[in-house]
């Protein structure tokens, strides 16, 4: 997930649970008590990724780039998050970041041109002309994934998802116009090999007496508020351990239950019965 013009302060906590966060700090305006620019890029914790250090940062443009790795530790694709003001689009800098690898270029390019999609004014700006010129001269290198729909309230298409160095990858893209911003979000999917090692995880049947369900749920919620896992496997192991310890503590302080009683609790649970009915219909 790539965000531009975050205007976040370096001390702001913009972390999202379950995601790695890569940022480019916003800039403090010397003339006003406010900040401008700023980038944030989020990657799920279970996807191996690291930041490329030589991204460019300035008053007129900012860019950051990360490597996404496959299950063998090789670079699978690069993600480039960018904000560019008018007249400042420079493909030489962007291709230095791509370094010949398949790359997703995402962000606010402030580029509009009638050949690029809907345009309320019917005009073109310099960034748009540069983008069109580069595409026409490098059709086998760069592909714009999002369609002609506008990405700004005024009707211009300013925001893009571009695929470079492997433009034929299968993809799906759409504009999300329900967010509270003057720019609309652009959502994209591309088909890639697995980036995450998939392990079979143990399944365990745990039964909770109904009279203790609410208390154990509250205890688990309190535990989860302060919990962070580095992988799905770690989370699976930890949540089972927490549930077992809380259930055993409940059983130790009350009457010890037989296996038949535990099974009866499980089978009478409304959620279990609902799922069981769904499977019987298949």
BALOBA-1460 file (C-alpha; in Angstrom, 3 decimals):
// residues 282
<rec num="1" residu="x" x="0.000" y="0.000" z="0.000"/>
<rec num="2" residu="x" x="1.530" y="3.303" z="-1.134"/>
<rec num="3" residu="x" x="0.556" y="6.692" z="0.269"/>
<rec num="4" residu="x" x="1.717" y="10.124" z="-0.880"/>
<rec num="5" residu="x" x="1.556" y="13.569" z="0.741"/>
<rec num="6" residu="x" x="1.147" y="12.049" z="4.189"/>
<rec num="7" residu="x" x="2.418" y="15.264" z="5.857"/>
<rec num="8" residu="x" x="3.255" y="13.109" z="8.849"/>
<rec num="9" residu="x" x="5.627" y="14.245" z="11.555"/>
<rec num="10" residu="x" x="8.551" y="11.849" z="12.245"/>
<rec num="11" residu="x" x="7.149" y="11.398" z="15.762"/>
<rec num="12" residu="x" x="3.686" y="10.370" z="14.507"/>
<rec num="13" residu="x" x="2.711" y="6.726" z="14.927"/>
<rec num="14" residu="x" x="1.327" y="5.671" z="11.540"/>
<rec num="15" residu="x" x="2.076" y="1.972" z="11.992"/>
<rec num="16" residu="x" x="-0.644" y="-0.526" z="10.964"/>
<rec num="17" residu="x" x="-0.810" y="-3.845" z="12.813"/>
<rec num="18" residu="x" x="0.479" y="-6.715" z="10.693"/>
<rec num="19" residu="x" x="2.427" y="-4.514" z="8.261"/>
<rec num="20" residu="x" x="6.018" y="-3.399" z="7.810"/>
<rec num="21" residu="x" x="6.263" y="0.374" z="7.385"/>
<rec num="22" residu="x" x="8.723" y="2.261" z="5.155"/>
<rec num="23" residu="x" x="8.562" y="6.060" z="5.198"/>
<rec num="24" residu="x" x="10.022" y="9.214" z="3.716"/>
<rec num="25" residu="x" x="9.567" y="12.062" z="6.180"/>
<rec num="26" residu="x" x="7.507" y="15.090" z="5.297"/>
<rec num="27" residu="x" x="9.170" y="18.513" z="5.069"/>
<rec num="28" residu="x" x="8.695" y="21.331" z="7.559"/>
<rec num="29" residu="x" x="7.658" y="24.527" z="5.830"/>
<rec num="30" residu="x" x="9.895" y="27.431" z="6.942"/>
<rec num="31" residu="x" x="7.180" y="29.981" z="6.187"/>
<rec num="32" residu="x" x="4.270" y="28.246" z="7.892"/>
<rec num="33" residu="x" x="3.733" y="26.006" z="10.873"/>
<rec num="34" residu="x" x="2.840" y="22.981" z="8.801"/>
<rec num="35" residu="x" x="4.423" y="20.080" z="7.000"/>
<rec num="36" residu="x" x="4.133" y="18.989" z="3.383"/>
<rec num="37" residu="x" x="5.095" y="15.998" z="1.189"/>
<rec num="38" residu="x" x="5.871" y="12.675" z="2.922"/>
<rec num="39" residu="x" x="5.545" y="9.060" z="1.739"/>
<rec num="40" residu="x" x="4.494" y="5.823" z="3.419"/>
<rec num="41" residu="x" x="4.687" y="2.295" z="2.029"/>
<rec num="42" residu="x" x="3.161" y="-0.698" z="3.822"/>
<rec num="43" residu="x" x="4.015" y="-4.374" z="3.215"/>
<rec num="44" residu="x" x="2.531" y="-7.334" z="5.082"/>
<rec num="45" residu="x" x="4.799" y="-8.739" z="7.779"/>
<rec num="46" residu="x" x="4.991" y="-12.192" z="6.184"/>
<rec num="47" residu="x" x="6.318" y="-10.836" z="2.861"/>
<rec num="48" residu="x" x="10.123" y="-10.467" z="2.829"/>
<rec num="49" residu="x" x="11.027" y="-6.902" z="1.853"/>
<rec num="50" residu="x" x="13.700" y="-4.279" z="2.433"/>
<rec num="51" residu="x" x="14.195" y="-0.642" z="1.546"/>
<rec num="52" residu="x" x="16.457" y="0.689" z="-1.216"/>
<rec num="53" residu="x" x="18.530" y="3.462" z="0.293"/>
<rec num="54" residu="x" x="19.204" y="5.646" z="-2.742"/>
<rec num="55" residu="x" x="15.650" y="6.910" z="-3.317"/>
<rec num="56" residu="x" x="15.493" y="10.624" z="-4.094"/>
<rec num="57" residu="x" x="13.951" y="13.219" z="-1.800"/>
<rec num="58" residu="x" x="13.451" y="16.923" z="-2.461"/>
<rec num="59" residu="x" x="11.010" y="19.807" z="-2.370"/>
<rec num="60" residu="x" x="9.609" y="19.024" z="-5.820"/>
<rec num="61" residu="x" x="9.588" y="15.242" z="-5.801"/>
<rec num="62" residu="x" x="9.987" y="12.310" z="-3.440"/>
<rec num="63" residu="x" x="10.420" y="8.631" z="-4.143"/>
<rec num="64" residu="x" x="11.087" y="5.496" z="-2.141"/>
<rec num="65" residu="x" x="11.675" y="1.965" z="-3.362"/>
<rec num="66" residu="x" x="11.632" y="-1.483" z="-1.783"/>
<rec num="67" residu="x" x="12.613" y="-4.960" z="-2.926"/>
<rec num="68" residu="x" x="10.105" y="-7.827" z="-2.651"/>
<rec num="69" residu="x" x="11.761" y="-11.266" z="-2.481"/>
<rec num="70" residu="x" x="10.618" y="-14.703" z="-3.580"/>
<rec num="71" residu="x" x="10.822" y="-17.825" z="-1.420"/>
<rec num="72" residu="x" x="14.442" y="-18.375" z="-2.484"/>
<rec num="73" residu="x" x="15.577" y="-14.919" z="-1.388"/>
<rec num="74" residu="x" x="15.860" y="-13.475" z="-4.908"/>
<rec num="75" residu="x" x="14.393" y="-10.115" z="-5.881"/>
<rec num="76" residu="x" x="10.969" y="-10.784" z="-7.386"/>
<rec num="77" residu="x" x="9.797" y="-7.216" z="-7.986"/>
<rec num="78" residu="x" x="10.509" y="-3.665" z="-6.867"/>
<rec num="79" residu="x" x="7.838" y="-1.286" z="-5.567"/>
<rec num="80" residu="x" x="8.447" y="2.407" z="-6.215"/>
<rec num="81" residu="x" x="6.267" y="4.934" z="-4.380"/>
<rec num="82" residu="x" x="6.473" y="8.455" z="-5.796"/>
<rec num="83" residu="x" x="5.130" y="11.984" z="-5.582"/>
<rec num="84" residu="x" x="6.053" y="14.449" z="-8.343"/>
<rec num="85" residu="x" x="5.061" y="18.097" z="-8.732"/>
<rec num="86" residu="x" x="4.266" y="19.573" z="-12.144"/>
<rec num="87" residu="x" x="7.199" y="19.763" z="-14.609"/>
<rec num="88" residu="x" x="9.441" y="17.552" z="-12.434"/>
<rec num="89" residu="x" x="8.827" y="14.026" z="-13.804"/>
<rec num="90" residu="x" x="12.214" y="12.420" z="-14.520"/>
<rec num="91" residu="x" x="12.278" y="8.842" z="-15.832"/>
<rec num="92" residu="x" x="16.054" y="8.571" z="-15.592"/>
<rec num="93" residu="x" x="15.805" y="8.705" z="-11.792"/>
<rec num="94" residu="x" x="12.956" y="6.210" z="-11.732"/>
<rec num="95" residu="x" x="14.770" y="3.714" z="-13.933"/>
<rec num="96" residu="x" x="17.838" y="3.977" z="-11.758"/>
<rec num="97" residu="x" x="15.639" y="2.764" z="-8.894"/>
<rec num="98" residu="x" x="14.144" y="-0.037" z="-11.028"/>
<rec num="99" residu="x" x="17.650" y="-1.209" z="-11.968"/>
<rec num="100" residu="x" x="16.327" y="-3.519" z="-14.696"/>
<rec num="101" residu="x" x="14.016" y="-5.518" z="-12.400"/>
<rec num="102" residu="x" x="10.259" y="-5.829" z="-12.895"/>
<rec num="103" residu="x" x="8.909" y="-2.844" z="-11.000"/>
<rec num="104" residu="x" x="5.593" y="-1.374" z="-9.939"/>
<rec num="105" residu="x" x="5.651" y="2.420" z="-10.075"/>
<rec num="106" residu="x" x="2.794" y="3.851" z="-8.030"/>
<rec num="107" residu="x" x="1.865" y="7.316" z="-6.977"/>
<rec num="108" residu="x" x="0.802" y="10.853" z="-7.726"/>
<rec num="109" residu="x" x="2.650" y="11.819" z="-10.916"/>
<rec num="110" residu="x" x="0.620" y="15.009" z="-11.438"/>
<rec num="111" residu="x" x="0.541" y="14.051" z="-15.111"/>
<rec num="112" residu="x" x="-2.504" y="14.613" z="-17.287"/>
<rec num="113" residu="x" x="-2.863" y="14.267" z="-21.041"/>
<rec num="114" residu="x" x="-5.776" y="13.463" z="-23.323"/>
<rec num="115" residu="x" x="-3.995" y="10.281" z="-24.434"/>
<rec num="116" residu="x" x="-3.739" y="9.069" z="-20.831"/>
<rec num="117" residu="x" x="-7.442" y="9.111" z="-19.998"/>
<rec num="118" residu="x" x="-10.295" y="11.329" z="-18.876"/>
<rec num="119" residu="x" x="-9.339" y="14.962" z="-18.653"/>
<rec num="120" residu="x" x="-11.874" y="17.538" z="-17.510"/>
<rec num="121" residu="x" x="-9.972" y="20.463" z="-19.026"/>
<rec num="122" residu="x" x="-8.925" y="18.773" z="-22.268"/>
<rec num="123" residu="x" x="-5.430" y="20.150" z="-21.709"/>
<rec num="124" residu="x" x="-2.061" y="18.512" z="-21.056"/>
<rec num="125" residu="x" x="0.736" y="19.474" z="-18.678"/>
<rec num="126" residu="x" x="4.473" y="18.908" z="-18.986"/>
<rec num="127" residu="x" x="4.469" y="15.769" z="-16.847"/>
<rec num="128" residu="x" x="1.721" y="14.317" z="-19.017"/>
<rec num="129" residu="x" x="3.656" y="15.081" z="-22.194"/>
<rec num="130" residu="x" x="6.786" y="13.449" z="-20.747"/>
<rec num="131" residu="x" x="4.843" y="10.339" z="-19.745"/>
<rec num="132" residu="x" x="3.161" y="9.988" z="-23.143"/>
<rec num="133" residu="x" x="6.465" y="10.535" z="-24.968"/>
<rec num="134" residu="x" x="8.229" y="7.914" z="-22.843"/>
<rec num="135" residu="x" x="5.426" y="5.378" z="-23.355"/>
<rec num="136" residu="x" x="5.364" y="5.862" z="-27.126"/>
<rec num="137" residu="x" x="9.123" y="5.328" z="-27.325"/>
<rec num="138" residu="x" x="9.239" y="2.434" z="-24.849"/>
<rec num="139" residu="x" x="6.074" y="0.402" z="-25.375"/>
<rec num="140" residu="x" x="7.855" y="-2.844" z="-24.482"/>
<rec num="141" residu="x" x="9.153" y="-1.389" z="-21.197"/>
<rec num="142" residu="x" x="6.309" y="0.520" z="-19.523"/>
<rec num="143" residu="x" x="2.610" y="-0.273" z="-19.193"/>
<rec num="144" residu="x" x="0.043" y="1.884" z="-17.369"/>
<rec num="145" residu="x" x="-2.268" y="-0.501" z="-15.534"/>
<rec num="146" residu="x" x="-5.138" y="1.749" z="-14.444"/>
<rec num="147" residu="x" x="-7.711" y="2.687" z="-17.042"/>
<rec num="148" residu="x" x="-8.936" y="6.059" z="-18.285"/>
<rec num="149" residu="x" x="-11.013" y="6.902" z="-15.193"/>
<rec num="150" residu="x" x="-10.158" y="10.201" z="-13.450"/>
<rec num="151" residu="x" x="-8.381" y="9.988" z="-10.120"/>
<rec num="152" residu="x" x="-9.046" y="13.546" z="-8.916"/>
<rec num="153" residu="x" x="-12.209" y="15.388" z="-7.930"/>
<rec num="154" residu="x" x="-11.643" y="17.954" z="-10.681"/>
<rec num="155" residu="x" x="-11.785" y="15.194" z="-13.296"/>
<rec num="156" residu="x" x="-8.120" y="14.757" z="-14.206"/>
<rec num="157" residu="x" x="-6.229" y="11.488" z="-14.151"/>
<rec num="158" residu="x" x="-3.167" y="12.287" z="-12.001"/>
<rec num="159" residu="x" x="-2.441" y="9.037" z="-10.160"/>
<rec num="160" residu="x" x="-1.010" y="5.933" z="-11.791"/>
<rec num="161" residu="x" x="0.064" y="2.346" z="-11.322"/>
<rec num="162" residu="x" x="2.694" y="1.485" z="-13.935"/>
<rec num="163" residu="x" x="4.478" y="-1.789" z="-14.580"/>
<rec num="164" residu="x" x="7.985" y="-1.567" z="-15.990"/>
<rec num="165" residu="x" x="10.520" y="-4.088" z="-17.312"/>
<rec num="166" residu="x" x="7.842" y="-6.801" z="-17.473"/>
<rec num="167" residu="x" x="4.787" y="-4.992" z="-18.836"/>
<rec num="168" residu="x" x="2.976" y="-8.150" z="-19.973"/>
<rec num="169" residu="x" x="2.302" y="-9.520" z="-16.455"/>
<rec num="170" residu="x" x="-1.369" y="-10.342" z="-15.940"/>
<rec num="171" residu="x" x="-3.078" y="-7.627" z="-13.916"/>
<rec num="172" residu="x" x="-6.302" y="-6.078" z="-12.685"/>
<rec num="173" residu="x" x="-6.746" y="-2.441" z="-11.690"/>
<rec num="174" residu="x" x="-9.587" y="-0.153" z="-10.609"/>
<rec num="175" residu="x" x="-10.178" y="3.308" z="-9.143"/>
<rec num="176" residu="x" x="-11.648" y="3.524" z="-5.636"/>
<rec num="177" residu="x" x="-13.638" y="6.751" z="-5.415"/>
<rec num="178" residu="x" x="-15.113" y="6.303" z="-1.931"/>
<rec num="179" residu="x" x="-12.159" y="7.560" z="0.124"/>
<rec num="180" residu="x" x="-12.222" y="10.948" z="1.859"/>
<rec num="181" residu="x" x="-9.574" y="12.687" z="-0.227"/>
<rec num="182" residu="x" x="-9.433" y="14.974" z="-3.258"/>
<rec num="183" residu="x" x="-7.490" y="12.137" z="-4.925"/>
<rec num="184" residu="x" x="-9.111" y="8.748" z="-5.464"/>
<rec num="185" residu="x" x="-7.312" y="5.557" z="-4.523"/>
<rec num="186" residu="x" x="-6.084" y="3.239" z="-7.262"/>
<rec num="187" residu="x" x="-6.191" y="-0.500" z="-6.496"/>
<rec num="188" residu="x" x="-4.139" y="-2.956" z="-8.511"/>
<rec num="189" residu="x" x="-3.367" y="-6.668" z="-8.625"/>
<rec num="190" residu="x" x="-0.682" y="-8.527" z="-10.536"/>
<rec num="191" residu="x" x="-0.039" y="-12.265" z="-10.643"/>
<rec num="192" residu="x" x="3.327" y="-13.266" z="-9.191"/>
<rec num="193" residu="x" x="4.902" y="-16.452" z="-7.812"/>
<rec num="194" residu="x" x="4.619" y="-16.959" z="-4.061"/>
<rec num="195" residu="x" x="6.633" y="-14.547" z="-1.951"/>
<rec num="196" residu="x" x="5.771" y="-16.308" z="1.307"/>
<rec num="197" residu="x" x="6.893" y="-19.736" z="2.417"/>
<rec num="198" residu="x" x="3.734" y="-21.672" z="3.164"/>
<rec num="199" residu="x" x="3.853" y="-24.131" z="6.049"/>
<rec num="200" residu="x" x="1.156" y="-26.485" z="7.234"/>
<rec num="201" residu="x" x="0.007" y="-25.317" z="10.645"/>
<rec num="202" residu="x" x="-1.390" y="-27.576" z="13.350"/>
<rec num="203" residu="x" x="-5.130" y="-27.465" z="13.960"/>
<rec num="204" residu="x" x="-6.402" y="-27.899" z="17.467"/>
<rec num="205" residu="x" x="-9.891" y="-28.338" z="18.878"/>
<rec num="206" residu="x" x="-10.375" y="-26.338" z="22.064"/>
<rec num="207" residu="x" x="-13.589" y="-26.288" z="24.090"/>
<rec num="208" residu="x" x="-14.647" y="-23.496" z="26.435"/>
<rec num="209" residu="x" x="-17.485" y="-23.819" z="28.951"/>
<rec num="210" residu="x" x="-20.204" y="-21.357" z="27.907"/>
<rec num="211" residu="x" x="-20.286" y="-19.666" z="31.302"/>
<rec num="212" residu="x" x="-16.600" y="-18.722" z="30.875"/>
<rec num="213" residu="x" x="-16.728" y="-17.728" z="27.179"/>
<rec num="214" residu="x" x="-17.120" y="-13.984" z="27.764"/>
<rec num="215" residu="x" x="-14.308" y="-13.813" z="30.330"/>
<rec num="216" residu="x" x="-11.869" y="-15.723" z="28.112"/>
<rec num="217" residu="x" x="-12.840" y="-13.555" z="25.125"/>
<rec num="218" residu="x" x="-12.029" y="-10.417" z="27.150"/>
<rec num="219" residu="x" x="-8.718" y="-11.915" z="28.289"/>
<rec num="220" residu="x" x="-7.781" y="-12.747" z="24.680"/>
<rec num="221" residu="x" x="-8.719" y="-9.257" z="23.500"/>
<rec num="222" residu="x" x="-6.503" y="-7.701" z="26.185"/>
<rec num="223" residu="x" x="-3.625" y="-9.966" z="25.164"/>
<rec num="224" residu="x" x="-4.044" y="-9.155" z="21.466"/>
<rec num="225" residu="x" x="-4.013" y="-5.363" z="22.047"/>
<rec num="226" residu="x" x="-0.338" y="-5.560" z="23.013"/>
<rec num="227" residu="x" x="0.702" y="-8.386" z="20.718"/>
<rec num="228" residu="x" x="2.724" y="-8.276" z="17.478"/>
<rec num="229" residu="x" x="3.719" y="-11.323" z="15.450"/>
<rec num="230" residu="x" x="6.464" y="-11.513" z="12.848"/>
<rec num="231" residu="x" x="4.770" y="-14.297" z="10.877"/>
<rec num="232" residu="x" x="1.539" y="-16.222" z="10.469"/>
<rec num="233" residu="x" x="3.190" y="-19.320" z="11.975"/>
<rec num="234" residu="x" x="4.245" y="-17.402" z="15.077"/>
<rec num="235" residu="x" x="0.752" y="-15.972" z="15.504"/>
<rec num="236" residu="x" x="-0.835" y="-19.427" z="15.154"/>
<rec num="237" residu="x" x="1.472" y="-20.904" z="17.803"/>
<rec num="238" residu="x" x="1.026" y="-18.017" z="20.235"/>
<rec num="239" residu="x" x="-2.756" y="-17.775" z="20.025"/>
<rec num="240" residu="x" x="-3.150" y="-21.526" z="20.623"/>
<rec num="241" residu="x" x="-0.823" y="-21.303" z="23.630"/>
<rec num="242" residu="x" x="-2.763" y="-18.351" z="25.066"/>
<rec num="243" residu="x" x="-6.121" y="-20.068" z="24.608"/>
<rec num="244" residu="x" x="-4.900" y="-23.329" z="26.134"/>
<rec num="245" residu="x" x="-3.418" y="-21.608" z="29.179"/>
<rec num="246" residu="x" x="-6.581" y="-19.584" z="29.833"/>
<rec num="247" residu="x" x="-8.883" y="-22.578" z="29.345"/>
<rec num="248" residu="x" x="-6.727" y="-24.778" z="31.607"/>
<rec num="249" residu="x" x="-6.683" y="-22.080" z="34.269"/>
<rec num="250" residu="x" x="-10.470" y="-21.928" z="34.144"/>
<rec num="251" residu="x" x="-10.777" y="-25.724" z="34.426"/>
<rec num="252" residu="x" x="-8.297" y="-25.911" z="37.339"/>
<rec num="253" residu="x" x="-10.317" y="-23.402" z="39.351"/>
<rec num="254" residu="x" x="-13.580" y="-25.247" z="38.800"/>
<rec num="255" residu="x" x="-14.885" y="-28.715" z="38.299"/>
<rec num="256" residu="x" x="-12.680" y="-30.863" z="36.043"/>
<rec num="257" residu="x" x="-14.604" y="-31.780" z="32.945"/>
<rec num="258" residu="x" x="-14.669" y="-35.149" z="31.211"/>
<rec num="259" residu="x" x="-13.841" y="-35.522" z="27.521"/>
<rec num="260" residu="x" x="-17.513" y="-36.245" z="26.744"/>
<rec num="261" residu="x" x="-18.551" y="-32.980" z="28.418"/>
<rec num="262" residu="x" x="-15.901" y="-31.039" z="26.453"/>
<rec num="263" residu="x" x="-17.134" y="-32.617" z="23.228"/>
<rec num="264" residu="x" x="-20.743" y="-31.740" z="24.093"/>
<rec num="265" residu="x" x="-19.781" y="-28.072" z="24.624"/>
<rec num="266" residu="x" x="-18.031" y="-28.018" z="21.269"/>
<rec num="267" residu="x" x="-20.846" y="-29.648" z="19.322"/>
<rec num="268" residu="x" x="-23.510" y="-27.415" z="20.884"/>
<rec num="269" residu="x" x="-21.657" y="-24.213" z="20.021"/>
<rec num="270" residu="x" x="-23.778" y="-22.090" z="17.633"/>
<rec num="271" residu="x" x="-20.838" y="-21.175" z="15.375"/>
<rec num="272" residu="x" x="-19.785" y="-24.824" z="15.049"/>
<rec num="273" residu="x" x="-23.342" y="-25.884" z="14.248"/>
<rec num="274" residu="x" x="-23.672" y="-23.169" z="11.600"/>
<rec num="275" residu="x" x="-20.450" y="-24.231" z="9.857"/>
<rec num="276" residu="x" x="-21.460" y="-27.886" z="10.105"/>
<rec num="277" residu="x" x="-24.787" y="-27.131" z="8.390"/>
<rec num="278" residu="x" x="-22.975" y="-25.261" z="5.594"/>
<rec num="279" residu="x" x="-20.668" y="-28.215" z="4.923"/>
<rec num="280" residu="x" x="-23.584" y="-30.645" z="4.850"/>
<rec num="281" residu="x" x="-25.149" y="-28.604" z="2.029"/>
<rec num="282" residu="x" x="-22.051" y="-29.009" z="-0.169"/>
